[in-house]
């Protein structure tokens, strides 16, 4: 425990399903009505659960007491209402509770500020390799949910090949870009939002590389409920990195080795049909086709 650092508290809703918990968690706390969900989560994480009787009535005081016990650590709390959209990570800095942006939220902020620069920095051509892979899993006419449509580059080729595409993105700037080009597009954050559906396939080109490993597990489970086929491209490598490359603002990247990626897909209910490896100017990529197990 680091007594000089504030506690970091991950607030989750009491009815949470498939919780995305990526940090090393010291303990789980829950209100009385959230005790059952807290028990399941604590058992999953291999940590202790403490039920806090007054958590709903006195969230500020109870969270402060929890924070004082866990300086320098991360804990999960279910059932505390600070008026924030959940899940949320908060710290107490002495002047009240401060919401801590996630790595993904910092990355999305970069795309909001630099969408045009991003459009100029990427190849004009669509990802033919990934689209070819999708075409091996579903036929023309299939309804495809595209996560992270970005500039809309891939969606144009998908539609040219006969797929019916729902364009989505978590970044308002990219939505406005697609609207200006004359296309419908919906706001959808793959981490926090429901995917809707059903669809015939989920397609994500260079999107999953911005999710940490726990977030990706949650996204894969949601994709499994939404469609029986999944095609995505993500970067090969080790570890994680922050980079200002091309956009002069920070983006967070998570790289994968093939075997751990296959293991995660299997653990979240997917059969891996194909993994193709390719190279770009920034490194190697995996293009993956998976089907519902």
GUVO-100655 format. One record per residue (C-alpha): residue number from 0; residue in one letter; x, y, z. Coordinates in nm, 4 decimals, decimal comma, padded with zeros to 6 digits, always signed. Example, Ala and Ser with C-alpha at 12.3 -4.5 7.8 and 13.67 -1.06 7.14 Angstrom:
<logus>
LOGU resi resn       c1       c2       c3
LOGU    0    A +01,2300 -00,4500 +00,7800
LOGU    1    S +01,3670 -00,1060 +00,7140
</logus>
This chain:
<logus>
LOGU resi resn       c1       c2       c3
LOGU    0    X +00,0000 +00,0000 +00,0000
LOGU    1    X +00,1318 +00,3458 -00,0971
LOGU    2    X +00,0179 +00,5931 +00,1689
LOGU    3    X +00,1170 +00,8917 -00,0482
LOGU    4    X -00,1214 +00,8008 -00,3341
LOGU    5    X -00,5013 +00,8307 -00,3238
LOGU    6    X -00,7164 +00,5224 -00,3532
LOGU    7    X -00,8687 +00,4568 -00,6927
LOGU    8    X -01,2315 +00,3421 -00,6724
LOGU    9    X -01,4047 +00,1670 -00,9606
LOGU   10    X -01,7782 +00,2356 -00,9285
LOGU   11    X -02,0026 -00,0259 -01,0888
LOGU   12    X -02,3823 -00,0450 -01,1099
LOGU   13    X -02,5435 -00,2919 -00,8728
LOGU   14    X -02,6934 -00,4971 -01,1565
LOGU   15    X -02,3662 -00,5238 -01,3459
LOGU   16    X -02,3304 -00,8126 -01,5903
LOGU   17    X -01,9925 -00,9050 -01,7460
LOGU   18    X -01,8015 -00,6426 -01,5424
LOGU   19    X -01,4949 -00,4978 -01,7138
LOGU   20    X -01,2334 -00,5014 -01,4395
LOGU   21    X -00,8795 -00,4587 -01,5657
LOGU   22    X -00,6881 -00,3208 -01,2683
LOGU   23    X -00,5450 -00,5299 -00,9892
LOGU   24    X -00,8268 -00,5139 -00,7349
LOGU   25    X -00,7591 -00,5157 -00,3595
LOGU   26    X -01,1170 -00,5652 -00,2394
LOGU   27    X -01,4862 -00,5436 -00,3381
LOGU   28    X -01,7433 -00,3366 -00,1459
LOGU   29    X -02,1188 -00,3422 -00,1969
LOGU   30    X -02,4396 -00,2062 -00,0528
LOGU   31    X -02,6891 -00,4520 +00,0982
LOGU   32    X -02,8999 -00,4755 -00,2167
LOGU   33    X -02,5868 -00,5376 -00,4271
LOGU   34    X -02,4425 -00,8063 -00,1992
LOGU   35    X -02,5249 -01,0977 -00,4326
LOGU   36    X -02,3568 -00,9306 -00,7324
LOGU   37    X -02,0668 -00,8308 -00,5101
LOGU   38    X -02,0232 -01,1881 -00,3929
LOGU   39    X -02,0033 -01,3168 -00,7510
LOGU   40    X -01,7532 -01,0487 -00,8502
LOGU   41    X -01,5348 -01,0994 -00,5416
LOGU   42    X -01,5249 -01,4742 -00,6032
LOGU   43    X -01,4342 -01,4131 -00,9674
LOGU   44    X -01,1508 -01,1781 -00,8695
LOGU   45    X -01,0353 -01,3893 -00,5753
LOGU   46    X -01,0679 -01,1055 -00,3237
LOGU   47    X -01,2753 -01,0308 -00,0136
LOGU   48    X -01,6232 -00,8731 -00,0184
LOGU   49    X -01,7356 -00,6252 +00,2472
LOGU   50    X -02,1028 -00,5241 +00,2622
LOGU   51    X -02,1485 -00,1582 +00,3659
LOGU   52    X -02,4954 -00,1077 +00,5229
LOGU   53    X -02,5033 +00,2725 +00,4843
LOGU   54    X -02,3507 +00,2940 +00,1357
LOGU   55    X -02,6694 +00,4105 -00,0369
LOGU   56    X -02,7645 +00,6571 +00,2395
LOGU   57    X -02,4173 +00,8090 +00,2918
LOGU   58    X -02,2152 +00,7382 -00,0235
LOGU   59    X -01,9710 +01,0279 +00,0246
LOGU   60    X -01,8795 +00,9383 +00,3820
LOGU   61    X -01,8604 +00,5649 +00,3192
LOGU   62    X -01,6469 +00,6068 +00,0065
LOGU   63    X -01,4124 +00,8362 +00,1958
LOGU   64    X -01,3732 +00,5723 +00,4667
LOGU   65    X -01,3022 +00,3088 +00,2023
LOGU   66    X -01,0512 +00,5389 +00,0313
LOGU   67    X -00,8690 +00,5978 +00,3597
LOGU   68    X -00,8243 +00,2232 +00,4012
LOGU   69    X -00,6888 +00,1670 +00,0505
LOGU   70    X -00,4431 +00,4443 -00,0337
LOGU   71    X -00,2383 +00,3448 -00,3370
LOGU   72    X -00,4772 +00,0593 -00,4192
LOGU   73    X -00,7764 +00,0020 -00,6479
LOGU   74    X -01,1065 -00,1264 -00,5096
LOGU   75    X -01,4480 -00,1952 -00,6626
LOGU   76    X -01,7662 -00,0498 -00,5121
LOGU   77    X -02,1180 -00,1530 -00,6159
LOGU   78    X -02,4204 +00,0513 -00,5180
LOGU   79    X -02,2741 +00,3986 -00,4521
LOGU   80    X -02,4466 +00,6892 -00,6283
LOGU   81    X -02,2305 +00,9959 -00,6935
LOGU   82    X -02,4441 +01,1084 -00,9874
LOGU   83    X -02,1979 +00,9681 -01,2423
LOGU   84    X -02,2656 +00,7488 -01,5410
LOGU   85    X -02,1325 +00,4068 -01,4482
LOGU   86    X -01,8893 +00,2430 -01,4718
LOGU   87    X -01,6603 +00,5211 -01,3512
LOGU   88    X -01,3242 +00,5463 -01,1776
LOGU   89    X -01,2923 +00,8123 -00,9084
LOGU   90    X -01,0208 +00,9426 -00,6768
LOGU   91    X -01,0495 +01,1684 -00,3733
LOGU   92    X -00,8007 +01,4531 -00,4040
LOGU   93    X -00,8938 +01,6409 -00,0863
LOGU   94    X -01,1387 +01,8734 -00,2611
LOGU   95    X -01,3969 +01,6091 -00,3430
LOGU   96    X -01,4301 +01,3211 -00,5837
LOGU   97    X -01,2607 +01,3464 -00,9225
LOGU   98    X -01,3555 +01,1194 -01,2092
LOGU   99    X -01,0443 +00,9694 -01,3697
LOGU  100    X -01,0634 +00,9310 -01,7486
LOGU  101    X -00,9815 +00,5845 -01,8756
LOGU  102    X -00,7081 +00,5243 -02,1318
LOGU  103    X -00,9797 +00,4638 -02,3897
LOGU  104    X -01,1518 +00,7921 -02,3055
LOGU  105    X -00,8226 +00,9812 -02,3501
LOGU  106    X -00,7847 +00,8122 -02,6890
LOGU  107    X -01,1391 +00,9030 -02,7929
LOGU  108    X -01,0690 +01,2636 -02,6944
LOGU  109    X -00,7701 +01,2622 -02,9281
LOGU  110    X -00,9873 +01,1424 -03,2152
LOGU  111    X -01,2437 +01,4134 -03,1367
LOGU  112    X -00,9737 +01,6787 -03,1667
LOGU  113    X -00,7819 +01,5337 -03,4602
LOGU  114    X -01,0367 +01,3566 -03,6822
LOGU  115    X -00,9333 +01,5385 -03,9998
LOGU  116    X -00,5646 +01,4815 -03,9321
LOGU  117    X -00,6437 +01,1133 -03,8778
LOGU  118    X -00,8309 +01,0984 -04,2095
LOGU  119    X -00,5262 +01,2417 -04,3848
LOGU  120    X -00,2878 +01,0014 -04,2101
LOGU  121    X -00,4492 +00,6680 -04,3062
LOGU  122    X -00,4446 +00,4923 -04,6442
LOGU  123    X -00,7301 +00,5906 -04,8744
LOGU  124    X -00,7916 +00,2260 -04,9651
LOGU  125    X -01,0147 +00,0040 -04,7494
LOGU  126    X -00,8828 -00,2971 -04,5588
LOGU  127    X -00,9341 -00,5483 -04,8391
LOGU  128    X -00,7694 -00,8311 -04,6422
LOGU  129    X -01,0150 -00,8030 -04,3550
LOGU  130    X -01,3134 -00,7553 -04,5857
LOGU  131    X -01,2087 -01,0644 -04,7838
LOGU  132    X -01,1995 -01,2541 -04,4559
LOGU  133    X -01,5483 -01,1365 -04,3622
LOGU  134    X -01,6739 -01,2445 -04,7054
LOGU  135    X -01,5627 -01,5991 -04,6245
LOGU  136    X -01,7897 -01,5978 -04,3211
LOGU  137    X -02,1064 -01,4320 -04,4519
LOGU  138    X -02,2670 -01,3848 -04,7924
LOGU  139    X -02,3665 -01,0601 -04,9660
LOGU  140    X -02,6872 -00,9272 -04,8158
LOGU  141    X -02,5668 -01,0004 -04,4623
LOGU  142    X -02,6369 -00,7319 -04,2005
LOGU  143    X -02,3055 -00,6136 -04,0573
LOGU  144    X -02,2502 -00,4045 -03,7452
LOGU  145    X -01,9320 -00,2035 -03,7937
LOGU  146    X -01,7697 -00,0887 -03,4699
LOGU  147    X -01,5488 +00,2185 -03,4958
LOGU  148    X -01,6395 +00,3115 -03,8523
LOGU  149    X -01,4161 +00,6184 -03,8281
LOGU  150    X -01,3962 +00,7895 -04,1643
LOGU  151    X -01,6332 +00,5352 -04,3217
LOGU  152    X -01,3653 +00,4033 -04,5557
LOGU  153    X -01,4305 +00,0314 -04,4993
LOGU  154    X -01,8085 +00,0682 -04,4952
LOGU  155    X -01,8053 +00,1926 -04,8542
LOGU  156    X -01,6281 -00,1213 -04,9730
LOGU  157    X -01,8458 -00,3464 -04,7580
LOGU  158    X -02,1552 -00,1957 -04,9200
LOGU  159    X -02,0013 -00,2195 -05,2659
LOGU  160    X -01,9700 -00,5925 -05,2033
LOGU  161    X -02,3359 -00,6210 -05,1123
LOGU  162    X -02,3309 -00,6114 -04,7307
LOGU  163    X -02,5837 -00,4054 -04,5357
LOGU  164    X -02,3755 -00,1980 -04,2949
LOGU  165    X -02,4708 -00,0197 -03,9752
LOGU  166    X -02,1994 +00,2422 -03,9326
LOGU  167    X -02,1179 +00,3306 -03,5710
LOGU  168    X -01,8533 +00,5204 -03,3774
LOGU  169    X -01,7967 +00,6493 -03,0250
LOGU  170    X -01,6473 +00,9739 -03,1585
LOGU  171    X -01,8819 +01,2583 -03,2478
LOGU  172    X -01,6323 +01,4045 -03,4956
LOGU  173    X -01,6306 +01,0842 -03,7011
LOGU  174    X -02,0110 +01,0654 -03,6946
LOGU  175    X -02,0302 +01,4200 -03,8284
LOGU  176    X -01,7733 +01,3323 -04,0933
LOGU  177    X -01,9853 +01,0398 -04,2154
LOGU  178    X -02,3051 +01,2450 -04,1990
LOGU  179    X -02,1387 +01,5169 -04,4087
LOGU  180    X -02,0498 +01,2496 -04,6649
LOGU  181    X -02,4181 +01,1551 -04,6860
LOGU  182    X -02,4265 +00,8366 -04,4752
LOGU  183    X -02,6251 +00,7349 -04,1701
LOGU  184    X -02,4152 +00,6538 -03,8643
LOGU  185    X -02,5005 +00,5909 -03,5008
LOGU  186    X -02,3163 +00,6785 -03,1833
LOGU  187    X -02,2082 +00,3557 -03,0159
LOGU  188    X -01,9358 +00,3055 -02,7592
LOGU  189    X -01,8365 -00,0597 -02,7827
LOGU  190    X -01,7259 -00,0680 -02,4177
LOGU  191    X -02,0296 +00,0918 -02,2535
LOGU  192    X -02,3221 +00,0520 -02,4971
LOGU  193    X -02,5416 -00,2372 -02,6015
LOGU  194    X -02,4883 -00,3517 -02,9606
LOGU  195    X -02,8532 -00,4133 -03,0459
LOGU  196    X -02,9108 -00,6575 -03,3270
LOGU  197    X -02,9271 -00,9324 -03,4133
LOGU  198    X -02,6779 -00,8994 -03,6980
LOGU  199    X -02,5132 -01,1524 -03,9235
LOGU  200    X -02,1644 -01,0274 -03,8393
LOGU  201    X -01,9653 -00,7748 -03,6356
LOGU  202    X -01,6760 -00,6011 -03,8141
LOGU  203    X -01,4036 -00,3960 -03,6416
LOGU  204    X -01,0952 -00,2692 -03,8233
LOGU  205    X -00,8200 -00,1320 -03,5955
LOGU  206    X -01,0616 -00,0737 -03,3075
LOGU  207    X -00,9816 -00,3446 -03,0525
LOGU  208    X -00,6226 -00,2204 -03,0228
LOGU  209    X -00,7588 +00,0694 -02,8121
LOGU  210    X -00,9205 -00,1603 -02,5525
LOGU  211    X -00,7358 -00,3019 -02,2549
LOGU  212    X -00,7520 -00,6778 -02,2105
LOGU  213    X -01,0470 -00,6748 -01,9720
LOGU  214    X -01,2392 -00,4281 -02,1892
LOGU  215    X -01,1820 -00,6436 -02,4952
LOGU  216    X -01,3171 -00,9475 -02,3131
LOGU  217    X -01,6386 -00,7572 -02,2408
LOGU  218    X -01,6667 -00,6357 -02,6002
LOGU  219    X -01,6167 -00,9878 -02,7350
LOGU  220    X -01,8967 -01,1193 -02,5126
LOGU  221    X -02,1311 -00,8466 -02,6369
LOGU  222    X -02,0360 -00,9207 -02,9961
LOGU  223    X -02,1158 -01,2877 -02,9329
LOGU  224    X -02,4696 -01,1974 -02,8277
LOGU  225    X -02,5129 -00,9679 -03,1268
LOGU  226    X -02,3917 -01,1864 -03,4167
LOGU  227    X -02,2608 -01,5364 -03,4998
LOGU  228    X -01,9614 -01,4088 -03,7003
LOGU  229    X -01,6829 -01,1695 -03,6042
LOGU  230    X -01,4098 -01,0180 -03,8238
LOGU  231    X -01,1526 -00,7803 -03,6791
LOGU  232    X -00,7974 -00,6531 -03,7227
LOGU  233    X -00,5658 -00,5652 -03,4355
LOGU  234    X -00,1942 -00,5077 -03,3872
LOGU  235    X +00,0604 -00,7765 -03,3151
LOGU  236    X +00,3137 -00,7030 -03,0436
LOGU  237    X +00,3852 -00,7152 -02,6726
LOGU  238    X +00,2458 -00,4981 -02,3967
LOGU  239    X +00,0879 -00,1549 -02,4248
LOGU  240    X +00,2050 +00,1879 -02,5361
LOGU  241    X +00,1101 +00,5534 -02,5544
LOGU  242    X +00,1913 +00,7264 -02,8816
LOGU  243    X +00,1504 +01,0743 -03,0333
LOGU  244    X +00,2322 +00,9328 -03,3777
LOGU  245    X +00,0589 +01,1110 -03,6703
LOGU  246    X -00,1936 +01,3045 -03,4598
LOGU  247    X +00,0383 +01,4883 -03,2146
LOGU  248    X -00,1975 +01,3881 -02,9342
LOGU  249    X -00,1899 +01,0779 -02,7128
LOGU  250    X -00,3479 +00,7458 -02,8064
LOGU  251    X -00,3294 +00,4249 -02,6081
LOGU  252    X -00,2524 +00,0990 -02,7893
LOGU  253    X -00,2709 -00,2595 -02,6671
LOGU  254    X -00,0797 -00,5221 -02,8644
LOGU  255    X -00,1395 -00,8965 -02,8798
LOGU  256    X +00,0482 -01,2191 -02,9372
LOGU  257    X -00,1431 -01,4783 -03,1355
LOGU  258    X -00,1793 -01,7468 -02,8683
LOGU  259    X -00,3192 -01,5187 -02,5915
LOGU  260    X -00,5558 -01,3656 -02,8478
LOGU  261    X -00,6813 -01,7101 -02,9474
LOGU  262    X -00,7226 -01,8028 -02,5802
LOGU  263    X -00,9302 -01,4905 -02,5101
LOGU  264    X -01,1551 -01,5570 -02,8088
LOGU  265    X -01,2115 -01,9145 -02,6953
LOGU  266    X -01,2790 -01,8041 -02,3368
LOGU  267    X -01,5434 -01,5557 -02,4550
LOGU  268    X -01,7305 -01,8102 -02,6660
LOGU  269    X -01,5725 -01,7854 -03,0118
LOGU  270    X -01,4233 -02,0444 -03,2441
LOGU  271    X -01,1223 -01,9034 -03,4284
LOGU  272    X -01,1629 -01,9888 -03,7964
LOGU  273    X -00,8678 -01,7972 -03,9412
LOGU  274    X -00,5858 -01,5689 -03,8303
LOGU  275    X -00,3958 -01,3918 -04,1079
LOGU  276    X -00,0810 -01,1923 -04,0412
LOGU  277    X +00,0114 -00,8845 -04,2458
LOGU  278    X +00,2520 -00,5916 -04,2286
LOGU  279    X +00,1979 -00,2171 -04,2496
LOGU  280    X +00,4281 +00,0805 -04,2105
LOGU  281    X +00,3748 +00,0755 -03,8320
LOGU  282    X +00,4165 -00,2978 -03,7753
LOGU  283    X +00,2415 -00,6327 -03,7992
LOGU  284    X -00,1311 -00,7003 -03,7762
LOGU  285    X -00,3635 -00,9911 -03,7108
LOGU  286    X -00,6818 -01,0210 -03,9156
LOGU  287    X -00,9178 -01,2634 -03,7469
LOGU  288    X -01,2349 -01,4446 -03,8514
LOGU  289    X -01,4267 -01,6122 -03,5694
LOGU  290    X -01,7637 -01,7825 -03,5350
LOGU  291    X -01,9910 -01,8364 -03,2383
LOGU  292    X -01,9021 -02,1618 -03,0595
</logus>
